[in-house]
Amino acid sequence: MIRTLYHGTTQEGYAGICGRGFGDAPHVWLCSEPDYVYFFDRELLSIDLGMDDSDPSDIDEACVNQALQMALIAATVRDSRSCDLYVLRLTVDDEQIAVLPDESIGIDTDVSVCVHTRDLAGAEFEAYICRGGYARDLRRIYQGILAHGSAYLEAPFFTAFEETVIETCVLPHIDSLSDAIRDTLIGERIAGSPEHLRDPVSGRAPQEPGWSYGAQGM
């Protein structure tokens, strides 16, 4: 049985995967199993959301949105230098999928699966981009949201002023803020190869020797 999976990442992560494949970068999540990449599973997510195959494009859109939310978290944790977020869509055989516990948000999840990096060697994928999905200037706000009841990252250091702002202006509105952020994350399909990506230091493309930009994690 073939399964369709979605993986959200930063521009750095996307560039690294394009240049060297999956698994050649440090993991983002504290809960990550070594040598595994985490994905949203299309079938599991559609069941969780109560969606059917009457409109497959709706399911794909929902999967891309979920993966973009993870990409935003990755950008926050890894301090991405780009405002763009990416989603990779690929298919794997059911036998290559592992279901491992994900304690990153303190609850069980029934929509994500893992694939060992050895099974992703040479994997082909479609890509989606959400332009401007991450605002680096708001990183401390994002960190404040993530630090609230989750284990996505080590507790970041906040100044007394930042703590006051987060406690009085962010946390009381965390649900509406999270909904608003989610609604802005819309991915569009990328056609062709990632020729627009260039290493900011060397100017090289991902497939060229000397590429270093994608070392920030997946």
C-alpha positions as CSV (number, residue, x, y, z in Angstrom):
1,M,0.0,0.0,0.0
2,I,1.3,3.4,-0.9
3,R,1.0,6.3,1.6
4,T,1.2,10.0,0.9
5,L,3.2,12.0,3.4
6,Y,3.9,15.7,4.1
7,H,6.9,17.3,5.7
8,G,7.1,21.0,6.7
9,T,10.5,22.7,6.8
10,T,12.3,26.0,6.5
11,Q,14.0,27.3,3.4
12,E,17.3,26.1,4.9
13,G,15.9,22.7,5.5
14,Y,14.4,22.5,2.0
15,A,17.6,23.6,0.4
16,G,19.6,21.0,2.4
17,I,17.2,18.2,1.3
18,C,17.4,19.3,-2.3
19,G,21.2,19.3,-2.2
20,R,21.9,16.3,0.0
21,G,18.7,14.5,0.7
22,F,16.9,13.8,4.0
23,G,18.7,13.2,7.2
24,D,21.8,15.2,6.7
25,A,21.1,17.8,9.2
26,P,20.3,18.1,13.0
27,H,16.8,17.5,14.1
28,V,14.6,20.3,15.3
29,W,12.4,18.6,17.9
30,L,13.6,17.6,21.3
31,C,11.5,14.4,21.0
32,S,12.8,13.3,17.6
33,E,14.1,9.7,17.2
34,P,17.6,9.6,15.7
35,D,17.7,8.8,12.0
36,Y,13.9,9.2,11.4
37,V,12.0,12.0,9.7
38,Y,8.5,12.9,10.9
39,F,5.7,13.3,8.4
40,F,1.9,14.0,8.4
41,D,0.1,11.0,6.9
42,R,-2.6,12.0,4.5
43,E,-4.9,9.1,5.3
44,L,-4.6,9.4,9.1
45,L,-5.0,13.2,9.0
46,S,-8.1,13.0,6.8
47,I,-9.7,10.6,9.3
48,D,-8.7,12.8,12.2
49,L,-10.3,15.8,10.5
50,G,-13.4,13.9,9.5
51,M,-12.8,14.4,5.8
52,D,-13.5,12.0,2.9
53,D,-12.2,11.7,-0.6
54,S,-15.1,13.5,-2.2
55,D,-12.7,16.4,-2.8
56,P,-9.1,15.2,-2.6
57,S,-7.8,18.8,-3.1
58,D,-9.4,19.8,0.3
59,I,-7.5,17.0,2.0
60,D,-4.2,18.0,0.3
61,E,-4.8,21.6,1.4
62,A,-5.4,20.6,5.0
63,C,-2.3,18.4,5.0
64,V,-0.1,21.2,3.6
65,N,-1.5,23.6,6.2
66,Q,-0.7,21.2,9.0
67,A,2.8,20.7,7.7
68,L,3.3,24.5,7.3
69,Q,2.4,24.9,11.0
70,M,5.3,22.5,11.7
71,A,7.5,24.5,9.3
72,L,6.7,27.7,11.2
73,I,7.8,26.0,14.5
74,A,11.0,24.8,12.8
75,A,11.7,28.3,11.6
76,T,11.2,29.6,15.1
77,V,13.4,26.9,16.8
78,R,16.2,27.1,14.2
79,D,16.0,30.9,13.8
80,S,15.6,30.7,10.0
81,R,17.0,33.5,8.0
82,S,14.2,33.2,5.4
83,C,10.5,34.3,5.7
84,D,9.4,31.5,3.4
85,L,8.2,28.1,4.6
86,Y,8.1,24.8,2.6
87,V,6.2,21.5,2.5
88,L,7.5,18.4,0.8
89,R,4.9,15.8,-0.4
90,L,6.1,12.3,-1.3
91,T,4.8,8.8,-1.4
92,V,6.4,5.7,0.4
93,D,5.4,2.1,0.8
94,D,3.4,1.2,3.9
95,E,6.2,-1.1,5.0
96,Q,8.6,1.8,5.4
97,I,6.4,3.6,7.9
98,A,7.0,3.5,11.6
99,V,4.7,4.9,14.2
100,L,6.8,6.4,17.1
101,P,5.6,8.4,20.1
102,D,5.6,12.1,19.7
103,E,5.6,13.8,23.1
104,S,6.5,17.3,21.7
105,I,3.1,18.8,22.6
106,G,2.3,16.7,25.6
107,I,-0.4,14.7,24.0
108,D,-0.6,11.6,21.8
109,T,-1.0,12.2,18.0
110,D,-2.7,10.0,15.6
111,V,-1.8,11.8,12.4
112,S,2.0,11.7,12.2
113,V,4.4,8.8,11.2
114,C,8.1,8.4,10.8
115,V,10.3,7.1,8.0
116,H,13.9,6.0,8.4
117,T,16.4,8.1,6.5
118,R,17.7,5.0,4.7
119,D,14.3,4.5,3.1
120,L,14.3,8.1,1.9
121,A,17.5,7.9,-0.1
122,G,16.8,9.3,-3.5
123,A,13.2,10.0,-2.7
124,E,11.4,12.2,-5.2
125,F,8.9,14.8,-3.9
126,E,6.7,17.7,-4.8
127,A,7.2,21.0,-3.0
128,Y,5.0,23.8,-1.9
129,I,6.0,27.2,-0.7
130,C,4.3,29.6,1.7
131,R,5.9,33.0,0.9
132,G,6.3,35.3,3.9
133,G,4.8,32.7,6.2
134,Y,7.4,33.4,8.9
135,A,8.2,36.8,10.4
136,R,11.6,36.7,12.0
137,D,11.0,40.0,13.8
138,L,8.2,38.2,15.7
139,R,10.4,35.3,16.7
140,R,10.2,36.1,20.4
141,I,6.4,36.1,20.2
142,Y,6.5,32.7,18.5
143,Q,8.8,31.4,21.1
144,G,6.5,32.6,23.8
145,I,3.6,30.7,22.2
146,L,5.7,27.5,21.8
147,A,7.1,27.7,25.4
148,H,3.5,27.6,26.7
149,G,2.7,23.9,27.5
150,S,4.9,22.2,24.9
151,A,8.3,20.5,24.6
152,Y,9.2,21.8,21.2
153,L,12.2,23.6,22.4
154,E,14.3,24.3,25.5
155,A,12.7,27.1,27.6
156,P,14.1,30.3,26.0
157,F,15.5,33.1,28.1
158,F,13.1,36.0,28.2
159,T,13.9,39.4,29.7
160,A,11.5,40.7,32.4
161,F,9.9,43.0,29.9
162,E,9.4,40.2,27.3
163,E,7.9,37.9,30.0
164,T,5.5,40.7,30.9
165,V,4.5,41.3,27.3
166,I,4.0,37.5,26.7
167,E,2.0,37.0,29.9
168,T,-0.3,40.0,29.4
169,C,-0.6,40.3,25.6
170,V,0.1,36.9,24.1
171,L,-1.0,34.1,26.4
172,P,-4.5,35.5,27.1
173,H,-5.1,35.4,23.3
174,I,-3.1,32.3,22.4
175,D,-6.0,30.4,20.8
176,S,-7.0,33.3,18.6
177,L,-3.4,34.1,17.7
178,S,-2.8,30.4,16.8
179,D,-5.9,30.4,14.7
180,A,-5.0,33.6,12.9
181,I,-1.4,32.3,12.2
182,R,-2.8,29.0,10.9
183,D,-5.2,30.7,8.5
184,T,-2.3,32.7,6.9
185,L,-0.3,29.6,6.0
186,I,-1.3,28.8,2.5
187,G,1.1,26.8,0.3
188,E,1.4,27.1,-3.5
189,R,3.0,24.4,-5.6
190,I,6.5,24.9,-6.8
191,A,7.1,24.0,-10.5
192,G,10.5,22.7,-11.6
193,S,13.7,22.6,-9.7
194,P,14.7,24.9,-6.9
195,E,16.8,27.2,-9.1
196,H,15.9,30.3,-7.0
197,L,17.8,29.0,-4.0
198,R,21.4,30.2,-3.6
199,D,23.8,29.8,-0.8
200,P,24.1,33.4,0.6
201,V,27.9,32.8,1.2
202,S,29.1,31.0,-1.9
203,G,26.2,31.9,-4.3
204,R,26.0,28.2,-5.3
205,A,22.9,26.2,-6.0
206,P,22.0,23.2,-3.8
207,Q,23.4,20.6,-6.3
208,E,26.8,22.3,-6.6
209,P,29.9,21.6,-4.5
210,G,30.4,24.0,-1.6
211,W,26.7,24.3,-0.7
212,S,26.3,25.0,3.0
213,Y,23.1,26.8,3.5
214,G,20.9,23.8,4.4
215,A,22.7,22.8,7.6
216,Q,20.1,24.3,10.0
217,G,17.9,21.2,10.3
218,M,14.8,19.7,8.9
